[in-house]
């Protein structure tokens, strides 16, 4: 039901329409009567009926809200509104006829019946529109709340996935640092300096859902520096990124997790150096490494490839491809065109 200031305009329009309907229906049996007073009365009675139904609607919203039971609300509001409308019309016509402008005796009964019928039909139409609009409004509101809940839940889940990265990354690099402190202090100092740069990037991007390939590669180059301090020439990287795709997007830290996954599960030595290739291929970024699995696998913390798969589900329906043969392990992650 219209409850803003514009409702008075609509009340006036409805009042005028009712006035002309009454005039048409009573045309065959009309004696001289002040039509201006009839018009004013029609508009005022319409306002009384409309305003009263607004208060009834507001009151029932408190004691019998639509969300609780639609059937109960209709069962209560329909008879209450109709009863109010009929009583208001009856009293208004009685007072108008007695104190303002009296109808001839032979017209009073006919006019009253016609007024009741029109008032009843108008009330039913208005109530039907009101009930339908209320139902639609609450249905739409519930859909919005459901979507809002889904969005908030998704954001929380995504944040939890991103939060898994920082402790995992820090744990692995502190382990490297602890071994370097005893074996080569100069390298340990360099490692600390580079680790601070790398970790600064992680902190700056912890709230980001996506990052450009260019910014990720800048980070990865620093990360590679740390790895080469640790493994020297026993780990090699080949990077082939098309210039036109550097501004496209991927989830931040995806490459770092895949490189870390390769290091974790493969032998790395002078005899068996690990080679990792990062390149663009159509709409994918491909990370490959030669396969030389360790005899004793480290227990998985489940924050590697599965983390990336889970994060990608928030941005695209395209799937991550994992291809393994006797000699290599390849992961193809989709390149995203926009945030």
C-alpha positions in Angstrom: 0.0 0.0 0.0 1.4 3.4 -1.0 2.5 5.1 2.2 4.6 8.1 1.0 3.3 11.6 0.4 2.3 10.8 -3.2 -0.5 8.7 -1.8 -2.7 11.8 -1.3 -2.6 12.4 -5.0 -3.7 8.9 -5.7 -6.4 9.2 -3.0 -7.7 12.2 -4.8 -7.8 10.4 -8.2 -9.6 7.4 -6.7 -12.1 9.7 -5.0 -12.8 11.5 -8.3 -13.3 8.2 -10.1 -15.7 6.9 -7.4 -17.6 10.2 -7.7 -18.1 9.8 -11.4 -19.1 6.2 -11.0 -21.8 7.2 -8.5 -23.0 10.0 -10.7 -23.3 7.6 -13.7 -25.1 4.9 -11.7 -27.5 7.4 -10.1 -28.1 9.4 -13.3 -31.5 7.9 -13.9 -32.8 8.9 -10.5 -31.1 12.2 -9.6 -32.8 15.3 -8.3 -31.0 18.6 -7.8 -28.0 18.1 -5.6 -24.8 19.9 -4.9 -22.3 17.9 -7.0 -19.2 19.9 -5.7 -20.1 18.7 -2.1 -20.5 15.2 -3.4 -17.1 15.3 -5.1 -15.4 16.6 -1.9 -17.2 14.0 0.2 -16.1 11.2 -2.2 -12.5 12.3 -1.9 -12.6 12.7 1.9 -14.2 9.3 2.4 -11.6 7.8 0.1 -8.8 9.3 2.2 -10.4 8.1 5.5 -10.7 4.6 4.1 -7.2 4.6 2.6 -5.5 6.1 5.7 -7.3 3.8 8.0 -6.2 0.8 6.1 -2.6 2.0 6.2 -2.8 2.1 10.0 -4.4 -1.3 10.1 -1.6 -2.6 7.8 1.1 -1.1 10.0 -0.4 -2.5 13.2 -0.8 -6.0 11.7 2.9 -5.8 10.5 3.8 -5.8 14.2 1.5 -8.5 15.5 1.0 -10.7 12.5 4.0 -10.1 10.2 4.0 -11.6 6.7 7.2 -13.5 7.4 5.5 -15.5 10.1 2.4 -16.7 8.1 1.0 -15.4 4.9 -2.3 -17.3 5.3 -2.9 -16.0 8.8 -2.1 -12.4 7.8 -4.6 -12.5 4.9 -7.2 -14.2 7.1 -6.9 -11.4 9.6 -6.3 -8.4 7.4 -9.1 -9.0 4.9 -12.1 -9.1 7.2 -10.7 -6.3 9.5 -10.0 -4.0 6.5 -13.4 -4.7 4.9 -15.2 -4.1 8.2 -13.4 -0.9 8.8 -14.1 0.3 5.2 -17.9 -0.5 5.5 -18.2 1.2 8.9 -16.3 4.3 7.7 -18.5 4.6 4.6 -21.7 4.1 6.6 -20.8 6.7 9.3 -19.4 9.2 6.7 -22.5 9.0 4.5 -24.8 9.3 7.6 -23.0 12.4 8.8 -22.8 13.9 5.3 -26.5 13.3 4.7 -27.5 14.7 8.1 -25.3 17.7 8.5 -23.9 18.7 5.1 -26.2 18.0 2.2 -29.2 15.8 2.6 -30.3 13.3 -0.2 -33.9 13.0 -1.0 -35.5 10.1 1.0 -36.1 8.0 -2.1 -32.5 8.1 -3.1 -30.8 7.5 0.2 -31.2 3.7 0.3 -30.2 3.3 -3.3 -27.2 5.6 -3.0 -26.1 3.9 0.2 -26.2 0.4 -1.4 -24.3 1.6 -4.5 -21.7 3.4 -2.2 -21.2 0.3 -0.1 -20.7 -1.9 -3.2 -18.2 0.5 -4.8 -16.4 1.0 -1.5 -16.3 -2.8 -1.0 -14.9 -3.4 -4.5 -12.4 -0.6 -4.2 -11.2 -2.0 -0.8 -10.8 -5.5 -2.2 -8.9 -4.2 -5.2 -6.6 -2.0 -3.0 -6.1 -4.9 -0.5 -5.3 -7.3 -3.4 -2.7 -4.9 -4.7 -1.4 -4.3 -1.1 -1.1 -8.0 -0.3 0.5 -8.8 -3.6 3.0 -6.0 -3.3 3.8 -6.9 0.3 4.3 -10.6 -0.7 6.5 -9.6 -3.6 8.5 -7.1 -1.4 9.2 -9.7 1.3 10.0 -12.4 -1.3 12.5 -10.0 -3.0 13.9 -9.0 0.4 14.4 -12.7 1.4 16.2 -13.3 -1.9 18.5 -10.4 -1.3 19.2 -11.6 2.2 20.0 -15.1 1.0 22.3 -13.7 -1.7 23.9 -11.4 0.9 24.4 -14.4 3.2 25.9 -16.4 0.4 28.3 -13.6 -0.6 29.4 -13.0 3.0 29.9 -16.8 3.5 31.9 -16.9 0.3 34.0 -14.0 1.3 34.7 -15.6 4.7 35.6 -18.9 3.0 37.9 -17.1 0.5 39.6 -15.1 3.3 40.2 -18.4 5.2 41.8 -19.9 2.1 44.1 -16.8 1.7 44.9 -16.9 5.4 46.3 -20.4 5.0 49.1 -19.1 2.7 50.9 -16.8 5.1 51.6 -19.3 7.9 52.5 -22.0 5.4 54.9 -19.7 3.5 56.5 -18.3 6.7 57.0 -21.8 8.2 58.8 -23.1 5.2 61.1 -20.1 4.9 62.0 -20.0 8.5 63.0 -23.6 8.2 65.3 -22.6 5.4 66.7 -19.7 7.4 67.4 -21.8 10.4 69.6 -24.1 8.4 71.4 -21.2 6.6 72.3 -19.5 9.9 74.6 -22.4 10.7 75.9 -23.2 7.3 76.5 -19.8 5.7 75.8 -16.6 7.6 76.4 -14.3 4.6 73.8 -16.1 2.7 71.5 -16.0 5.7 71.8 -12.2 5.8 71.0 -12.0 2.1 68.2 -14.4 2.6 66.7 -12.2 5.4 66.9 -9.1 3.2 65.1 -10.8 0.3 62.6 -12.6 2.7 61.6 -9.2 4.0 60.9 -8.0 0.5 58.9 -11.1 -0.4 56.9 -11.0 2.8 56.1 -7.3 2.3 54.5 -8.3 -1.0 52.4 -10.9 0.8 51.3 -8.4 3.4 50.4 -5.8 0.8 48.3 -8.3 -1.2 46.7 -10.3 1.6 43.4 -8.5 1.0 43.6 -8.8 -2.8 41.5 -11.4 -4.5 43.4 -11.1 -7.8 46.7 -9.8 -9.0 48.2 -9.1 -12.4 50.6 -11.6 -13.8 53.2 -8.8 -14.0 53.0 -8.1 -10.3 53.0 -11.8 -9.5 56.1 -12.4 -11.6 57.9 -9.5 -9.8 57.2 -11.3 -6.6 58.2 -14.7 -8.0 61.5 -13.3 -9.2 62.3 -12.3 -5.6 61.1 -15.7 -4.4 63.3 -17.4 -6.9 66.2 -15.5 -5.5 65.5 -17.0 -2.1 65.3 -20.5 -3.6 68.6 -20.1 -5.5 70.3 -19.0 -2.3 69.2 -22.3 -0.8 69.6 -24.7 -3.7 72.2 -22.9 -5.8 72.4 -24.4 -9.3 70.4 -27.4 -8.3 67.1 -25.6 -9.2 66.6 -23.8 -12.5 63.8 -21.6 -13.8 62.7 -20.8 -17.3 60.1 -18.1 -17.7 58.2 -17.3 -20.9 55.4 -14.8 -20.4 53.7 -13.1 -23.4 54.0 -9.3 -23.1 50.3 -8.9 -24.0 49.1 -11.1 -21.0 51.1 -9.5 -18.2 48.1 -7.3 -17.2 45.7 -10.2 -17.0 44.9 -11.7 -13.6 45.5 -14.7 -11.4 44.9 -15.3 -7.6 47.9 -13.9 -5.7 50.5 -16.4 -4.5 49.3 -19.1 -6.9 52.7 -19.4 -8.6 54.5 -19.5 -5.3 52.3 -22.4 -4.0 52.9 -24.4 -7.2 56.7 -23.8 -7.1 56.6 -24.8 -3.4 54.6 -27.9 -4.2 57.2 -28.9 -6.8 60.1 -28.4 -4.4 58.3 -30.3 -1.6 57.6 -33.5 -3.6 60.7 -33.8 -5.8 64.4 -34.6 -5.3 66.7 -31.7 -5.7 70.4 -32.3 -6.0 73.5 -31.8 -8.3 72.8 -35.1 -9.9 69.0 -34.5 -10.1 68.4 -30.7 -10.6 64.9 -29.5 -10.6 63.8 -27.5 -13.6 60.6 -25.4 -13.3 59.1 -23.7 -16.3 56.5 -20.9 -16.2 54.9 -19.9 -19.5 51.7 -18.6 -21.0 49.8 -21.0 -23.3 46.6 -19.7 -24.9 44.3 -18.6 -21.9 46.3 -20.5 -19.3 49.5 -20.1 -17.3 51.4 -23.3 -17.3 53.8 -24.3 -14.5 55.8 -27.4 -15.3 58.6 -29.3 -13.6 60.5 -32.5 -14.4 59.2 -35.4 -12.2 61.7 -37.0 -9.8 59.6 -37.8 -6.8 61.2 -38.2 -3.4 61.3 -41.7 -1.9 59.8 -40.4 1.3 57.0 -37.9 0.7 56.4 -35.1 3.2 53.0 -35.1 4.8 50.8 -32.7 2.9 49.4 -29.6 4.7 46.7 -29.4 2.0 47.4 -25.8 1.2 49.0 -26.3 -2.2 47.1 -27.2 -5.4 43.8 -27.7 -3.6 44.0 -24.2 -2.2 44.4 -22.8 -5.7 41.5 -24.9 -7.0 39.2 -23.7 -4.2 40.2 -20.1 -4.8 39.5 -20.3 -8.5 36.0 -21.5 -7.9 35.1 -18.0 -6.7 36.2 -16.3 -10.0 35.5 -18.7 -12.9 33.9 -22.0 -14.0 37.0 -22.9 -16.0 38.9 -25.7 -14.3 42.5 -26.1 -13.4 44.2 -28.8 -15.5 46.7 -31.2 -13.8 48.7 -33.3 -16.2 51.3 -35.8 -15.0 53.3 -38.3 -17.0 56.4 -40.3 -16.4 58.7 -37.4 -16.9 56.9 -34.2 -15.9 54.2 -32.6 -13.8 52.1 -29.8 -15.3 49.5 -27.5 -13.8 47.5 -25.2 -16.1 45.7 -22.4 -14.3 43.2 -20.1 -16.1 44.2 -16.6 -16.8 41.4 -14.2 -15.8 40.6 -11.1 -17.9 39.2 -8.9 -15.2 38.6 -8.7 -11.4 
